[in-house]
Amino acid sequence: MAVEAISEKSAKSDFWDGVRLSMPVVVAAAPFGLLFGAIAVDNGFSVLEASLMSALIFGGASQMVGIELFGQHVAPWLIVLSIFAVNFRHVLYSASIGRRIAHWPVIQQALGYFVLTDPQFAVAEARAESGRPVGFVWYMGLGLPVYVFWVVESGLGAVFGKLIPDTHALGIDFLLPIYFLGLVMGFRKRPLWLPVVIASAAASIIAYKTVGSPWHVSIGAIAGVLLAVILPPHHSGVEAKR
């Protein structure tokens, strides 16, 4: 009984630790959830349809691309290909995070992959690298609030979208890029971090100017991966110090 009580207390502690870490993501993503709901309604979606899209897809960039293309008589295969281009990075995320959650039951792994986002991956990977286990309870404590608030915010944006001021004018749309920059900086001690970041950024900018969105996201990711494969680890500053 005592062991079970300690285990339950530990699980609750892990869950709320995950929830605490999710709050910056919830705040940073809020303007985009509201904006998506407003754009969805402007493109002919009902409030229910906008909310269901967020609940079933749970991918901000994918949803934005889909919304923009649905009403333009674009071939379905091109819509799917465009969404794949935007979210190609999740293939890489899944391959990496899969090592951390391989011991989970299959259903739990499926849930884990469903709530996998950029910050979810970064925080979970950082936890694993620090030597702490990536448990299912902690992981869902981190992911569930982001998911729930995203769906709620999408619905609110759909209902009150016309009351939302221009996010560009207010500057609140810059919250998420700042948060992502913080996540990237959190990996700065990894071998080849700086060369990979520079290569990814340069390739993404060039692709954005030449090929256009959303392909620049995948092209930047591929450039970083290729550089990491080509260069030996001792090229990084961290390895040189060793």
C-alpha positions as CSV (number, residue, x, y, z in Angstrom):
1,M,0.0,0.0,0.0
2,A,2.8,2.4,0.9
3,V,4.6,1.6,-2.4
4,E,1.4,2.3,-4.3
5,A,0.8,5.6,-2.5
6,I,4.4,6.7,-3.3
7,S,4.0,5.7,-6.9
8,E,0.7,7.6,-7.3
9,K,2.2,10.6,-5.6
10,S,5.2,10.4,-8.0
11,A,2.9,10.1,-11.0
12,K,0.9,13.2,-10.0
13,S,4.1,15.1,-9.4
14,D,5.4,14.1,-12.9
15,F,2.1,15.1,-14.5
16,W,2.0,18.6,-12.9
17,D,5.7,19.1,-13.7
18,G,4.7,18.5,-17.4
19,V,1.8,20.9,-17.1
20,R,4.0,23.6,-15.7
21,L,6.4,23.2,-18.6
22,S,3.5,23.4,-21.1
23,M,2.3,26.9,-20.0
24,P,4.8,28.9,-22.0
25,V,3.7,27.0,-25.1
26,V,0.0,27.5,-24.3
27,V,0.6,31.3,-24.0
28,A,2.8,31.6,-27.1
29,A,0.4,29.5,-29.3
30,A,-2.8,31.3,-28.2
31,P,-2.7,34.1,-30.9
32,F,-2.2,31.5,-33.6
33,G,-5.1,29.3,-32.4
34,L,-7.4,32.3,-32.3
35,L,-6.1,33.4,-35.7
36,F,-6.7,30.0,-37.2
37,G,-10.3,30.0,-36.1
38,A,-10.9,33.4,-37.5
39,I,-9.3,32.5,-40.9
40,A,-11.2,29.2,-41.0
41,V,-14.6,30.9,-40.7
42,D,-13.5,33.5,-43.3
43,N,-12.8,30.6,-45.7
44,G,-16.3,29.1,-45.2
45,F,-15.8,26.8,-42.3
46,S,-18.4,26.6,-39.5
47,V,-17.3,27.0,-35.9
48,L,-17.8,23.2,-35.4
49,E,-15.7,22.4,-38.5
50,A,-12.9,24.7,-37.4
51,S,-12.8,23.2,-33.9
52,L,-12.9,19.6,-35.3
53,M,-10.1,20.4,-37.7
54,S,-8.0,21.5,-34.7
55,A,-9.0,18.5,-32.7
56,L,-8.3,15.9,-35.4
57,I,-5.2,17.3,-37.1
58,F,-3.6,19.3,-34.2
59,G,-1.1,21.0,-36.5
60,G,-1.1,24.7,-36.7
61,A,1.0,25.0,-39.9
62,S,-0.8,22.2,-41.6
63,Q,-4.2,23.7,-40.8
64,M,-3.2,27.1,-42.0
65,V,-1.9,25.7,-45.3
66,G,-5.0,23.5,-45.7
67,I,-7.4,26.4,-45.1
68,E,-5.6,28.6,-47.6
69,L,-5.7,25.9,-50.3
70,F,-9.1,24.3,-49.8
71,G,-11.0,27.2,-51.4
72,Q,-8.7,27.7,-54.4
73,H,-9.7,24.7,-56.5
74,V,-6.3,23.1,-55.9
75,A,-5.9,19.4,-56.6
76,P,-6.2,17.3,-53.4
77,W,-2.9,15.6,-54.0
78,L,-1.2,19.0,-54.1
79,I,-2.8,20.0,-50.8
80,V,-1.6,16.8,-49.2
81,L,1.9,17.3,-50.6
82,S,2.0,20.9,-49.4
83,I,1.0,19.8,-45.9
84,F,3.6,17.1,-46.0
85,A,6.3,19.6,-46.9
86,V,5.4,21.8,-44.0
87,N,5.5,19.0,-41.5
88,F,8.3,16.9,-42.9
89,R,10.3,17.8,-39.8
90,H,7.9,15.6,-37.8
91,V,9.3,12.5,-39.5
92,L,12.7,13.5,-38.0
93,Y,11.1,14.2,-34.6
94,S,9.3,10.9,-34.5
95,A,12.5,9.0,-35.4
96,S,14.4,10.7,-32.6
97,I,11.7,10.6,-29.9
98,G,10.8,7.0,-30.8
99,R,14.0,5.9,-29.0
100,R,12.7,7.6,-25.8
101,I,9.3,6.1,-25.8
102,A,9.9,2.6,-27.3
103,H,9.2,1.0,-24.0
104,W,5.6,2.4,-23.8
105,P,2.6,0.2,-24.8
106,V,1.6,0.7,-28.4
107,I,-1.6,2.8,-27.6
108,Q,0.5,5.1,-25.4
109,Q,3.1,5.5,-28.2
110,A,0.3,6.4,-30.6
111,L,-1.0,9.1,-28.2
112,G,2.5,10.3,-27.7
113,Y,3.1,10.7,-31.5
114,F,-0.3,12.5,-31.9
115,V,0.5,15.2,-29.4
116,L,4.1,15.6,-30.7
117,T,4.8,19.2,-31.5
118,D,8.0,21.2,-31.9
119,P,8.2,22.3,-28.3
120,Q,7.0,18.8,-27.1
121,F,9.9,17.2,-28.9
122,A,12.5,19.8,-27.7
123,V,11.5,19.6,-24.0
124,A,11.2,15.8,-24.1
125,E,14.6,15.4,-25.8
126,A,16.2,17.8,-23.3
127,R,14.8,15.8,-20.5
128,A,16.1,12.5,-21.9
129,E,19.6,14.0,-22.5
130,S,19.7,15.1,-18.8
131,G,19.3,11.5,-17.8
132,R,15.7,11.6,-16.7
133,P,13.2,9.2,-18.1
134,V,10.5,10.3,-20.5
135,G,7.5,8.8,-18.8
136,F,4.0,8.7,-20.3
137,V,2.4,10.6,-17.4
138,W,4.9,13.4,-17.6
139,Y,4.8,13.5,-21.4
140,M,1.0,13.8,-21.5
141,G,1.1,16.5,-18.7
142,L,3.3,18.4,-21.1
143,G,1.2,17.7,-24.2
144,L,-2.5,17.7,-23.1
145,P,-2.8,21.3,-22.0
146,V,-1.3,22.5,-25.4
147,Y,-3.8,20.3,-27.2
148,V,-6.9,21.3,-25.2
149,F,-6.1,25.0,-25.3
150,W,-5.4,24.8,-29.1
151,V,-8.9,23.3,-29.7
152,V,-10.6,25.8,-27.4
153,E,-8.7,28.8,-28.8
154,S,-9.6,27.7,-32.4
155,G,-13.3,27.6,-31.4
156,L,-13.0,31.1,-29.7
157,G,-11.3,32.5,-32.8
158,A,-14.0,31.1,-35.0
159,V,-16.8,32.6,-32.9
160,F,-15.1,36.0,-32.1
161,G,-12.7,36.2,-35.1
162,K,-13.9,39.5,-36.3
163,L,-13.1,41.1,-33.0
164,I,-9.4,40.0,-33.1
165,P,-7.1,42.8,-34.0
166,D,-4.3,42.4,-36.4
167,T,-1.7,40.2,-34.7
168,H,1.1,41.7,-36.9
169,A,0.2,45.2,-35.7
170,L,0.3,44.2,-32.1
171,G,3.4,42.1,-32.5
172,I,2.0,39.1,-30.5
173,D,2.6,36.9,-33.5
174,F,6.3,37.1,-32.6
175,L,5.8,35.2,-29.3
176,L,6.1,31.8,-30.9
177,P,9.3,32.4,-32.9
178,I,10.9,33.8,-29.8
179,Y,9.9,30.6,-27.9
180,F,11.2,28.4,-30.7
181,L,14.5,30.4,-30.7
182,G,14.8,29.6,-27.0
183,L,14.3,25.9,-27.7
184,V,17.0,25.9,-30.4
185,M,19.4,27.6,-28.0
186,G,18.7,24.9,-25.5
187,F,20.6,22.4,-27.8
188,R,23.6,24.7,-28.2
189,K,25.9,22.2,-26.4
190,R,25.3,19.5,-28.9
191,P,28.1,18.6,-31.4
192,L,27.7,20.5,-34.7
193,W,25.0,22.7,-33.3
194,L,26.2,26.0,-34.8
195,P,27.1,24.7,-38.3
196,V,23.7,22.8,-38.5
197,V,21.8,25.9,-37.4
198,I,23.6,28.1,-39.8
199,A,23.1,25.6,-42.7
200,S,19.4,25.1,-41.9
201,A,18.7,28.9,-41.6
202,A,20.6,29.7,-44.8
203,A,18.9,27.0,-46.8
204,S,15.5,27.9,-45.5
205,I,15.9,31.6,-46.3
206,I,17.2,30.9,-49.8
207,A,14.3,28.4,-50.4
208,Y,11.8,30.9,-49.1
209,K,13.0,33.5,-51.5
210,T,13.3,31.1,-54.5
211,V,10.9,28.2,-54.1
212,G,8.5,29.8,-51.6
213,S,6.4,28.7,-48.7
214,P,5.9,26.0,-47.3
215,W,8.8,24.2,-49.0
216,H,11.4,26.3,-47.1
217,V,10.6,24.5,-43.9
218,S,11.5,21.1,-45.2
219,I,14.4,22.2,-47.3
220,G,16.0,23.9,-44.3
221,A,15.5,20.8,-42.2
222,I,17.0,18.6,-44.9
223,A,20.0,20.9,-45.2
224,G,20.8,20.7,-41.5
225,V,20.4,16.9,-41.5
226,L,22.7,16.5,-44.5
227,L,25.4,18.7,-42.9
228,A,25.2,16.7,-39.7
229,V,25.7,13.5,-41.6
230,I,28.6,14.8,-43.8
231,L,30.6,16.6,-41.1
232,P,32.4,14.5,-38.4
233,P,31.6,15.4,-34.8
234,H,35.0,16.9,-34.0
235,H,34.1,19.9,-36.2
236,S,32.0,21.3,-33.4
237,G,33.3,23.7,-30.8
238,V,32.2,21.4,-28.0
239,E,34.1,18.4,-29.3
240,A,37.2,20.5,-29.9
241,K,37.2,21.6,-26.3
242,R,37.2,18.0,-25.3
